[in-house]
Amino acid sequence: MATSNAIIYVGQLGADTFTQSLNGVLYTEDQIGFMADRILWTQGQIGEMADRIVYVIELSQFNTIKAMYMVMSISFLGFDSTMNNMSKYAITVDPVNYIPWL
């Protein structure tokens, strides 16, 4: 099973930035912004409670769910002064479901 690694930044208003080798945006249940190819979904505004991240969804070009990933590990990396002192975490995700687009 393939594993993806990502780094997330978490501020007081929830998760703001999601970067990985493939382009993506981090969203929360309370703060849905622009649609992107990949979404890291949380159970609401997570703040410092980054362990509440539950899964990552990959969307097709028609904004339908294509793949779902479970967060397997998360570790605190410190605070990033270049990101307004947001908390920085590294996560590892594994795919748990894949829906091929026909």
MOPAC internal coordinates of N, CA, C and O (Angstrom, degrees):
PM7 1SCF
backbone

  N    0.0000 0     0.00 0     0.00 0    0    0    0
  C    1.4449 1     0.00 0     0.00 0    1    0    0
  C    1.5249 1   109.11 1     0.00 0    2    1    0
  O    1.2310 1   120.61 1   -48.71 1    3    2    1
  N    1.3021 1   116.43 1   131.29 1    3    2    1
  C    1.4641 1   121.29 1  -178.20 1    5    3    2
  C    1.5159 1   110.74 1   -71.20 1    6    5    3
  O    1.2310 1   121.12 1   -31.10 1    7    6    5
  N    1.3109 1   115.46 1   148.90 1    7    6    5
  C    1.4566 1   121.45 1   178.55 1    9    7    6
  C    1.5160 1   108.94 1  -124.17 1   10    9    7
  O    1.2310 1   120.68 1   -43.28 1   11   10    9
  N    1.3212 1   116.31 1   136.72 1   11   10    9
  C    1.4571 1   121.75 1   175.78 1   13   11   10
  C    1.5106 1   108.72 1  -112.25 1   14   13   11
  O    1.2310 1   120.64 1   -34.55 1   15   14   13
  N    1.3086 1   116.39 1   145.45 1   15   14   13
  C    1.4560 1   121.08 1   175.93 1   17   15   14
  C    1.5131 1   108.67 1  -113.74 1   18   17   15
  O    1.2310 1   120.41 1   -33.67 1   19   18   17
  N    1.3029 1   116.81 1   146.33 1   19   18   17
  C    1.4579 1   121.24 1  -178.75 1   21   19   18
  C    1.5124 1   109.51 1  -146.15 1   22   21   19
  O    1.2310 1   121.14 1   -20.02 1   23   22   21
  N    1.3232 1   115.42 1   159.98 1   23   22   21
  C    1.4609 1   121.75 1   172.90 1   25   23   22
  C    1.5151 1   107.20 1  -122.24 1   26   25   23
  O    1.2310 1   120.43 1   -47.49 1   27   26   25
  N    1.3172 1   116.77 1   132.51 1   27   26   25
  C    1.4542 1   120.56 1   178.48 1   29   27   26
  C    1.5127 1   109.35 1  -121.53 1   30   29   27
  O    1.2310 1   121.22 1   -27.91 1   31   30   29
  N    1.3136 1   115.27 1   152.09 1   31   30   29
  C    1.4583 1   122.22 1   175.05 1   33   31   30
  C    1.5166 1   107.45 1  -115.99 1   34   33   31
  O    1.2310 1   120.51 1   -47.74 1   35   34   33
  N    1.3247 1   116.63 1   132.26 1   35   34   33
  C    1.4527 1   121.22 1  -176.36 1   37   35   34
  C    1.5101 1   109.48 1  -122.46 1   38   37   35
  O    1.2310 1   120.25 1   -55.47 1   39   38   37
  N    1.3275 1   117.14 1   124.53 1   39   38   37
  C    1.4539 1   122.32 1   176.52 1   41   39   38
  C    1.5148 1   110.62 1  -111.76 1   42   41   39
  O    1.2310 1   120.33 1     3.79 1   43   42   41
  N    1.3035 1   116.97 1  -176.21 1   43   42   41
  C    1.4564 1   120.61 1  -177.64 1   45   43   42
  C    1.5216 1   112.49 1   -63.79 1   46   45   43
  O    1.2310 1   120.05 1   152.99 1   47   46   45
  N    1.3175 1   117.51 1   -27.01 1   47   46   45
  C    1.4582 1   120.58 1  -179.81 1   49   47   46
  C    1.5169 1   112.28 1   -90.03 1   50   49   47
  O    1.2310 1   120.35 1  -170.17 1   51   50   49
  N    1.3101 1   116.94 1     9.83 1   51   50   49
  C    1.4519 1   119.97 1  -179.15 1   53   51   50
  C    1.5098 1   110.85 1   107.73 1   54   53   51
  O    1.2310 1   120.66 1    11.90 1   55   54   53
  N    1.2996 1   116.35 1  -168.10 1   55   54   53
  C    1.4518 1   121.44 1  -175.38 1   57   55   54
  C    1.5182 1   110.12 1   -76.73 1   58   57   55
  O    1.2310 1   120.66 1   -47.54 1   59   58   57
  N    1.3220 1   116.34 1   132.46 1   59   58   57
  C    1.4560 1   120.79 1  -175.07 1   61   59   58
  C    1.5216 1   114.33 1  -115.30 1   62   61   59
  O    1.2310 1   119.97 1   146.34 1   63   62   61
  N    1.3090 1   117.67 1   -33.66 1   63   62   61
  C    1.4588 1   119.97 1  -173.71 1   65   63   62
  C    1.5227 1   110.08 1  -135.20 1   66   65   63
  O    1.2310 1   120.51 1   -43.89 1   67   66   65
  N    1.3096 1   116.63 1   136.11 1   67   66   65
  C    1.4626 1   122.05 1   177.94 1   69   67   66
  C    1.5186 1   107.74 1  -131.36 1   70   69   67
  O    1.2310 1   120.25 1   -58.60 1   71   70   69
  N    1.3187 1   117.13 1   121.40 1   71   70   69
  C    1.4543 1   120.10 1   177.81 1   73   71   70
  C    1.5179 1   109.83 1  -127.46 1   74   73   71
  O    1.2310 1   120.36 1   -40.36 1   75   74   73
  N    1.2860 1   116.91 1   139.64 1   75   74   73
  C    1.4493 1   122.74 1   172.91 1   77   75   74
  C    1.5193 1   106.71 1  -151.33 1   78   77   75
  O    1.2310 1   120.06 1     4.51 1   79   78   77
  N    1.3177 1   117.49 1  -175.49 1   79   78   77
  C    1.4563 1   119.61 1  -177.19 1   81   79   78
  C    1.5247 1   111.54 1   -64.41 1   82   81   79
  O    1.2310 1   120.60 1   152.09 1   83   82   81
  N    1.3293 1   116.47 1   -27.91 1   83   82   81
  C    1.4553 1   121.20 1   173.32 1   85   83   82
  C    1.5160 1   107.79 1  -102.76 1   86   85   83
  O    1.2310 1   120.27 1   -37.58 1   87   86   85
  N    1.3284 1   117.10 1   142.42 1   87   86   85
  C    1.4563 1   120.31 1  -176.55 1   89   87   86
  C    1.5211 1   110.90 1   -61.21 1   90   89   87
  O    1.2310 1   120.49 1   -39.04 1   91   90   89
  N    1.3105 1   116.67 1   140.96 1   91   90   89
  C    1.4478 1   120.75 1   178.89 1   93   91   90
  C    1.5071 1   111.29 1  -165.35 1   94   93   91
  O    1.2310 1   120.95 1   -10.91 1   95   94   93
  N    1.3114 1   115.79 1   169.09 1   95   94   93
  C    1.4560 1   122.49 1   179.41 1   97   95   94
  C    1.5101 1   107.97 1  -133.41 1   98   97   95
  O    1.2310 1   120.89 1   -39.83 1   99   98   97
  N    1.3092 1   115.90 1   140.17 1   99   98   97
  C    1.4570 1   120.80 1   178.13 1  101   99   98
  C    1.5164 1   109.34 1   -90.03 1  102  101   99
  O    1.2310 1   120.76 1   -51.39 1  103  102  101
  N    1.3062 1   116.14 1   128.61 1  103  102  101
  C    1.4560 1   122.37 1   178.34 1  105  103  102
  C    1.5216 1   109.79 1  -118.95 1  106  105  103
  O    1.2310 1   120.60 1   -24.22 1  107  106  105
  N    1.3093 1   116.45 1   155.78 1  107  106  105
  C    1.4548 1   120.51 1   168.68 1  109  107  106
  C    1.5131 1   108.17 1  -119.30 1  110  109  107
  O    1.2310 1   120.94 1   -15.82 1  111  110  109
  N    1.3187 1   115.80 1   164.18 1  111  110  109
  C    1.4486 1   121.68 1  -179.17 1  113  111  110
  C    1.5269 1   110.65 1   -60.25 1  114  113  111
  O    1.2310 1   120.53 1   150.09 1  115  114  113
  N    1.3147 1   116.59 1   -29.91 1  115  114  113
  C    1.4596 1   121.10 1  -176.87 1  117  115  114
  C    1.5161 1   113.29 1   -93.64 1  118  117  115
  O    1.2310 1   119.69 1   165.56 1  119  118  117
  N    1.3010 1   118.19 1   -14.44 1  119  118  117
  C    1.4600 1   121.02 1  -175.12 1  121  119  118
  C    1.5209 1   109.96 1  -131.58 1  122  121  119
  O    1.2310 1   120.16 1  -102.73 1  123  122  121
  N    1.3157 1   117.30 1    77.27 1  123  122  121
  C    1.4573 1   119.89 1   177.39 1  125  123  122
  C    1.5202 1   108.16 1   -89.16 1  126  125  123
  O    1.2310 1   121.03 1   -56.33 1  127  126  125
  N    1.3166 1   115.63 1   123.67 1  127  126  125
  C    1.4597 1   120.74 1  -179.96 1  129  127  126
  C    1.5110 1   110.28 1  -109.03 1  130  129  127
  O    1.2310 1   120.64 1    44.75 1  131  130  129
  N    1.3144 1   116.38 1  -135.25 1  131  130  129
  C    1.4577 1   120.75 1  -179.68 1  133  131  130
  C    1.5218 1   110.56 1   -71.71 1  134  133  131
  O    1.2310 1   120.29 1   -34.15 1  135  134  133
  N    1.3023 1   117.05 1   145.85 1  135  134  133
  C    1.4609 1   121.27 1   178.22 1  137  135  134
  C    1.5256 1   109.29 1   -71.89 1  138  137  135
  O    1.2310 1   120.70 1   -34.55 1  139  138  137
  N    1.3145 1   116.26 1   145.45 1  139  138  137
  C    1.4590 1   121.43 1   179.33 1  141  139  138
  C    1.5225 1   108.36 1  -139.20 1  142  141  139
  O    1.2310 1   120.64 1    -5.72 1  143  142  141
  N    1.3172 1   116.39 1   174.28 1  143  142  141
  C    1.4609 1   120.06 1  -178.64 1  145  143  142
  C    1.5177 1   112.32 1   -67.14 1  146  145  143
  O    1.2310 1   120.63 1   148.89 1  147  146  145
  N    1.3191 1   116.41 1   -31.11 1  147  146  145
  C    1.4540 1   120.51 1  -177.35 1  149  147  146
  C    1.5099 1   109.80 1  -134.19 1  150  149  147
  O    1.2310 1   120.99 1   -40.67 1  151  150  149
  N    1.3223 1   115.71 1   139.33 1  151  150  149
  C    1.4600 1   120.47 1  -179.47 1  153  151  150
  C    1.5217 1   108.64 1  -126.75 1  154  153  151
  O    1.2310 1   121.13 1   -46.97 1  155  154  153
  N    1.3131 1   115.44 1   133.03 1  155  154  153
  C    1.4593 1   120.53 1   170.86 1  157  155  154
  C    1.5139 1   106.00 1  -101.02 1  158  157  155
  O    1.2310 1   120.18 1   -64.31 1  159  158  157
  N    1.2924 1   117.27 1   115.69 1  159  158  157
  C    1.4563 1   124.20 1  -169.08 1  161  159  158
  C    1.5134 1   110.06 1  -101.40 1  162  161  159
  O    1.2310 1   120.87 1   -39.51 1  163  162  161
  N    1.3193 1   115.95 1   140.49 1  163  162  161
  C    1.4563 1   119.62 1   177.38 1  165  163  162
  C    1.5152 1   109.65 1  -125.53 1  166  165  163
  O    1.2310 1   120.12 1    -8.44 1  167  166  165
  N    1.3116 1   117.38 1   171.56 1  167  166  165
  C    1.4534 1   122.60 1   179.99 1  169  167  166
  C    1.5198 1   110.96 1   -88.05 1  170  169  167
  O    1.2310 1   119.70 1  -148.91 1  171  170  169
  N    1.2890 1   118.17 1    31.09 1  171  170  169
  C    1.4513 1   120.76 1  -178.85 1  173  171  170
  C    1.5140 1   109.20 1   124.59 1  174  173  171
  O    1.2310 1   120.20 1    15.14 1  175  174  173
  N    1.3106 1   117.23 1  -164.86 1  175  174  173
  C    1.4558 1   120.33 1  -179.63 1  177  175  174
  C    1.5219 1   108.45 1   -74.19 1  178  177  175
  O    1.2310 1   121.31 1   -62.68 1  179  178  177
  N    1.3360 1   115.11 1   117.32 1  179  178  177
  C    1.4578 1   118.34 1  -168.73 1  181  179  178
  C    1.5133 1   113.63 1   -91.86 1  182  181  179
  O    1.2310 1   119.52 1   156.22 1  183  182  181
  N    1.3366 1   118.52 1   -23.78 1  183  182  181
  C    1.4491 1   119.21 1  -179.18 1  185  183  182
  C    1.5107 1   110.83 1    49.89 1  186  185  183
  O    1.2310 1   120.49 1    53.98 1  187  186  185
  N    1.3206 1   116.67 1  -126.02 1  187  186  185
  C    1.4597 1   120.79 1   179.33 1  189  187  186
  C    1.5187 1   112.24 1   -83.00 1  190  189  187
  O    1.2310 1   120.10 1   171.90 1  191  190  189
  N    1.3286 1   117.41 1    -8.10 1  191  190  189
  C    1.4546 1   120.80 1  -177.63 1  193  191  190
  C    1.5248 1   110.13 1   -86.59 1  194  193  191
  O    1.2310 1   120.67 1  -118.37 1  195  194  193
  N    1.3140 1   116.32 1    61.63 1  195  194  193
  C    1.4618 1   120.33 1  -174.36 1  197  195  194
  C    1.5223 1   112.32 1   -68.82 1  198  197  195
  O    1.2310 1   119.65 1   164.99 1  199  198  197
  N    1.3297 1   118.27 1   -15.01 1  199  198  197
  C    1.4551 1   119.65 1   178.37 1  201  199  198
  C    1.5247 1   111.49 1   -72.25 1  202  201  199
  O    1.2310 1   119.90 1   175.99 1  203  202  201
  N    1.3252 1   117.79 1    -4.01 1  203  202  201
  C    1.4513 1   120.09 1   177.75 1  205  203  202
  C    1.5276 1   112.30 1   -82.91 1  206  205  203
  O    1.2310 1   120.35 1   176.80 1  207  206  205
  N    1.3348 1   116.94 1    -3.20 1  207  206  205
  C    1.4599 1   119.70 1   175.91 1  209  207  206
  C    1.5254 1   108.20 1   -65.22 1  210  209  207
  O    1.2310 1   120.39 1   -51.90 1  211  210  209
  N    1.3051 1   116.86 1   128.10 1  211  210  209
  C    1.4519 1   118.28 1  -173.83 1  213  211  210
  C    1.5163 1   114.79 1  -110.54 1  214  213  211
  O    1.2310 1   119.50 1   139.40 1  215  214  213
  N    1.3180 1   118.56 1   -40.60 1  215  214  213
  C    1.4552 1   117.73 1   178.82 1  217  215  214
  C    1.5150 1   111.51 1  -161.11 1  218  217  215
  O    1.2310 1   121.59 1   -14.82 1  219  218  217
  N    1.3058 1   114.56 1   165.18 1  219  218  217
  C    1.4572 1   122.96 1   177.96 1  221  219  218
  C    1.5186 1   107.14 1  -114.13 1  222  221  219
  O    1.2310 1   120.77 1   -42.97 1  223  222  221
  N    1.3171 1   116.13 1   137.03 1  223  222  221
  C    1.4584 1   120.59 1   178.94 1  225  223  222
  C    1.5171 1   108.81 1  -115.12 1  226  225  223
  O    1.2310 1   120.60 1   -45.97 1  227  226  225
  N    1.3083 1   116.45 1   134.03 1  227  226  225
  C    1.4632 1   121.16 1   172.86 1  229  227  226
  C    1.5235 1   107.42 1  -102.90 1  230  229  227
  O    1.2310 1   120.52 1   -48.07 1  231  230  229
  N    1.3203 1   116.61 1   131.93 1  231  230  229
  C    1.4533 1   120.65 1  -177.55 1  233  231  230
  C    1.5206 1   110.95 1  -105.65 1  234  233  231
  O    1.2310 1   120.89 1   -30.60 1  235  234  233
  N    1.3216 1   115.91 1   149.40 1  235  234  233
  C    1.4550 1   120.35 1   172.93 1  237  235  234
  C    1.5215 1   108.75 1   -78.73 1  238  237  235
  O    1.2310 1   120.66 1    -3.41 1  239  238  237
  N    1.3197 1   116.35 1   176.59 1  239  238  237
  C    1.4624 1   119.98 1   179.66 1  241  239  238
  C    1.5244 1   111.73 1   -65.05 1  242  241  239
  O    1.2310 1   120.00 1   164.99 1  243  242  241
  N    1.3269 1   117.60 1   -15.01 1  243  242  241
  C    1.4575 1   121.59 1   178.93 1  245  243  242
  C    1.5268 1   111.65 1  -102.01 1  246  245  243
  O    1.2310 1   120.87 1  -162.14 1  247  246  245
  N    1.3460 1   115.95 1    17.86 1  247  246  245
  C    1.4630 1   122.94 1   176.25 1  249  247  246
  C    1.5255 1   113.40 1    61.87 1  250  249  247
  O    1.2310 1   120.46 1  -147.85 1  251  250  249
  N    1.3269 1   116.73 1    32.15 1  251  250  249
  C    1.4539 1   120.24 1   172.62 1  253  251  250
  C    1.5237 1   108.20 1  -106.38 1  254  253  251
  O    1.2310 1   120.36 1   -28.65 1  255  254  253
  N    1.3166 1   116.91 1   151.35 1  255  254  253
  C    1.4632 1   120.87 1  -177.38 1  257  255  254
  C    1.5220 1   109.63 1   -64.95 1  258  257  255
  O    1.2310 1   121.21 1   -50.94 1  259  258  257
  N    1.3179 1   115.29 1   129.06 1  259  258  257
  C    1.4630 1   121.50 1  -179.20 1  261  259  258
  C    1.5220 1   111.34 1  -112.34 1  262  261  259
  O    1.2310 1   120.37 1   141.33 1  263  262  261
  N    1.3147 1   116.89 1   -38.67 1  263  262  261
  C    1.4606 1   120.54 1  -179.71 1  265  263  262
  C    1.5164 1   109.56 1  -149.16 1  266  265  263
  O    1.2310 1   120.92 1   -28.50 1  267  266  265
  N    1.3273 1   115.84 1   151.50 1  267  266  265
  C    1.4545 1   121.35 1   179.26 1  269  267  266
  C    1.5232 1   108.30 1  -127.82 1  270  269  267
  O    1.2310 1   120.47 1   -40.43 1  271  270  269
  N    1.3189 1   116.70 1   139.57 1  271  270  269
  C    1.4560 1   121.92 1  -177.71 1  273  271  270
  C    1.5189 1   109.62 1  -125.95 1  274  273  271
  O    1.2310 1   120.62 1   -37.32 1  275  274  273
  N    1.3103 1   116.42 1   142.68 1  275  274  273
  C    1.4612 1   121.75 1   176.61 1  277  275  274
  C    1.5200 1   108.72 1  -101.62 1  278  277  275
  O    1.2310 1   120.46 1   -44.03 1  279  278  277
  N    1.3143 1   116.72 1   135.97 1  279  278  277
  C    1.4581 1   120.62 1   176.28 1  281  279  278
  C    1.5252 1   108.39 1   -74.17 1  282  281  279
  O    1.2310 1   120.38 1   -59.67 1  283  282  281
  N    1.3296 1   116.87 1   120.33 1  283  282  281
  C    1.4603 1   121.78 1  -175.94 1  285  283  282
  C    1.5232 1   112.39 1   -94.69 1  286  285  283
  O    1.2310 1   120.47 1   146.70 1  287  286  285
  N    1.3268 1   116.71 1   -33.30 1  287  286  285
  C    1.4628 1   119.31 1   179.30 1  289  287  286
  C    1.5145 1   108.85 1  -151.01 1  290  289  287
  O    1.2310 1   121.26 1   -26.76 1  291  290  289
  N    1.3235 1   115.20 1   153.24 1  291  290  289
  C    1.4552 1   120.73 1   178.07 1  293  291  290
  C    1.5194 1   107.64 1  -146.03 1  294  293  291
  O    1.2310 1   120.67 1   -42.82 1  295  294  293
  N    1.3236 1   116.32 1   137.18 1  295  294  293
  C    1.4610 1   119.05 1   179.49 1  297  295  294
  C    1.5234 1   109.83 1  -140.80 1  298  297  295
  O    1.2310 1   121.16 1   -38.76 1  299  298  297
  N    1.3075 1   115.38 1   141.24 1  299  298  297
  C    1.4602 1   122.82 1  -178.60 1  301  299  298
  C    1.5227 1   109.12 1   -78.05 1  302  301  299
  O    1.2310 1   120.36 1   -50.63 1  303  302  301
  N    1.3464 1   116.92 1   129.37 1  303  302  301
  C    1.4566 1   121.34 1  -178.29 1  305  303  302
  C    1.5223 1   113.05 1  -106.60 1  306  305  303
  O    1.2310 1   120.07 1   173.69 1  307  306  305
  N    1.3236 1   117.47 1    -6.31 1  307  306  305
  C    1.4602 1   120.37 1  -179.59 1  309  307  306
  C    1.5175 1   111.24 1   117.13 1  310  309  307
  O    1.2310 1   121.28 1    13.92 1  311  310  309
  N    1.3263 1   115.16 1  -166.08 1  311  310  309
  C    1.4548 1   121.35 1  -179.42 1  313  311  310
  C    1.5200 1   109.10 1  -107.62 1  314  313  311
  O    1.2310 1   120.26 1   -36.31 1  315  314  313
  N    1.3152 1   117.11 1   143.69 1  315  314  313
  C    1.4597 1   122.35 1  -177.24 1  317  315  314
  C    1.5204 1   109.19 1  -111.77 1  318  317  315
  O    1.2310 1   120.58 1   -69.25 1  319  318  317
  N    1.3329 1   116.50 1   110.75 1  319  318  317
  C    1.4619 1   120.64 1  -178.23 1  321  319  318
  C    1.5246 1   111.84 1   -68.43 1  322  321  319
  O    1.2310 1   120.11 1   156.51 1  323  322  321
  N    1.3318 1   117.39 1   -23.49 1  323  322  321
  C    1.4639 1   119.62 1   178.67 1  325  323  322
  C    1.5232 1   111.86 1   -77.52 1  326  325  323
  O    1.2310 1   120.43 1   168.10 1  327  326  325
  N    1.3277 1   116.79 1   -11.90 1  327  326  325
  C    1.4670 1   121.73 1   179.11 1  329  327  326
  C    1.5280 1   109.94 1  -115.33 1  330  329  327
  O    1.2310 1   120.29 1  -139.60 1  331  330  329
  N    1.3346 1   117.05 1    40.40 1  331  330  329
  C    1.4690 1   122.65 1   179.40 1  333  331  330
  C    1.5238 1   112.44 1    57.45 1  334  333  331
  O    1.2310 1   121.06 1  -141.10 1  335  334  333
  N    1.3373 1   115.57 1    38.90 1  335  334  333
  C    1.4652 1   122.86 1   177.72 1  337  335  334
  C    1.5223 1   113.52 1    58.36 1  338  337  335
  O    1.2310 1   120.58 1  -147.30 1  339  338  337
  N    1.3185 1   116.49 1    32.70 1  339  338  337
  C    1.4559 1   119.04 1   175.31 1  341  339  338
  C    1.5209 1   109.36 1   -74.16 1  342  341  339
  O    1.2310 1   120.81 1   -26.54 1  343  342  341
  N    1.3145 1   116.05 1   153.46 1  343  342  341
  C    1.4577 1   121.19 1   176.40 1  345  343  342
  C    1.5210 1   109.23 1   -71.36 1  346  345  343
  O    1.2310 1   120.73 1   -39.43 1  347  346  345
  N    1.3255 1   116.22 1   140.57 1  347  346  345
  C    1.4600 1   121.63 1  -177.80 1  349  347  346
  C    1.5236 1   108.84 1  -114.91 1  350  349  347
  O    1.2310 1   120.51 1   -50.20 1  351  350  349
  N    1.3320 1   116.63 1   129.80 1  351  350  349
  C    1.4566 1   122.37 1  -179.60 1  353  351  350
  C    1.5221 1   109.42 1  -127.98 1  354  353  351
  O    1.2310 1   120.45 1   -30.71 1  355  354  353
  N    1.3179 1   116.74 1   149.29 1  355  354  353
  C    1.4610 1   121.98 1   170.59 1  357  355  354
  C    1.5187 1   107.01 1  -108.59 1  358  357  355
  O    1.2310 1   120.56 1   -44.07 1  359  358  357
  N    1.3298 1   116.53 1   135.93 1  359  358  357
  C    1.4588 1   119.70 1   178.83 1  361  359  358
  C    1.5173 1   109.57 1  -128.34 1  362  361  359
  O    1.2310 1   120.96 1   -24.00 1  363  362  361
  N    1.3255 1   115.77 1   156.00 1  363  362  361
  C    1.4545 1   123.28 1   173.11 1  365  363  362
  C    1.5199 1   107.21 1  -122.03 1  366  365  363
  O    1.2310 1   120.64 1   -48.95 1  367  366  365
  N    1.3323 1   116.38 1   131.05 1  367  366  365
  C    1.4597 1   119.78 1  -179.24 1  369  367  366
  C    1.5188 1   110.21 1  -124.27 1  370  369  367
  O    1.2310 1   120.72 1   -32.28 1  371  370  369
  N    1.3314 1   116.24 1   147.72 1  371  370  369
  C    1.4578 1   123.28 1   175.44 1  373  371  370
  C    1.5205 1   108.72 1  -121.26 1  374  373  371
  O    1.2310 1   119.78 1   -40.13 1  375  374  373
  N    1.3370 1   118.02 1   139.87 1  375  374  373
  C    1.4688 1   119.23 1   176.55 1  377  375  374
  C    1.5231 1   110.50 1   -68.64 1  378  377  375
  O    1.2310 1   120.67 1   -42.08 1  379  378  377
  N    1.3224 1   116.33 1   137.92 1  379  378  377
  C    1.4627 1   120.46 1   178.44 1  381  379  378
  C    1.5184 1   111.32 1  -117.60 1  382  381  379
  O    1.2310 1   120.16 1   167.29 1  383  382  381
  N    1.3153 1   117.29 1   -12.71 1  383  382  381
  C    1.4539 1   120.25 1  -179.41 1  385  383  382
  C    1.5203 1   108.36 1  -157.68 1  386  385  383
  O    1.2310 1   120.58 1   -33.64 1  387  386  385
  N    1.3161 1   116.50 1   146.36 1  387  386  385
  C    1.4604 1   120.17 1   177.31 1  389  387  386
  C    1.5181 1   108.39 1  -141.64 1  390  389  387
  O    1.2310 1   120.88 1   -50.74 1  391  390  389
  N    1.3142 1   115.92 1   129.26 1  391  390  389
  C    1.4526 1   121.60 1   179.67 1  393  391  390
  C    1.5248 1   107.27 1  -116.21 1  394  393  391
  O    1.2310 1   119.34 1   -75.75 1  395  394  393
  N    1.3133 1   118.86 1   104.25 1  395  394  393
  C    1.4713 1   119.58 1  -177.59 1  397  395  394
  C    1.5210 1   111.12 1   -65.89 1  398  397  395
  O    1.2310 1   121.57 1   -40.50 1  399  398  397
  N    1.3233 1   114.61 1   139.50 1  399  398  397
  C    1.4613 1   119.87 1   177.61 1  401  399  398
  C    1.5193 1   108.42 1   -88.25 1  402  401  399
  O    1.2310 1   120.45 1   -58.47 1  403  402  401
  N    1.3217 1   116.74 1   121.53 1  403  402  401
  C    1.4654 1   121.15 1  -177.58 1  405  403  402
  C    1.5030 1   110.84 1   -96.48 1  406  405  403
  O    1.2310 1   120.10 1   180.00 1  407  406  405

